[in-house]
Amino acid sequence: MREEVLELLAEICEDDGVKEDMELELFESGLMDSLGFAEFLVELEEQFEIVISPSEVERGDINTPEKILALVEARR
């Protein structure tokens, strides 16, 4: 599942670097914005049946690929 989530993240961010640098600051680097994150959450729900409401998380909880993976794993 880890690889699939990273692939989805790379697709949303339009950058394969997110699969290699787990500490990459997605928002600071401009790879993701709030609209992109909302799109990511919709895809997570559709592909993996994981529901995460944008109101449940703060930007600091989801600002790196590693933190996103941890959140997804916690919701499985």
Secondary structure, DSSP 8 states (H G I E B T S, - for coil): -HHHHHHHHHHHHT-GGGGT-TT--TTTTTS--HHHHHHHHHHHHHHH-----GGG--GGGSSSHHHHHHHHHHH-
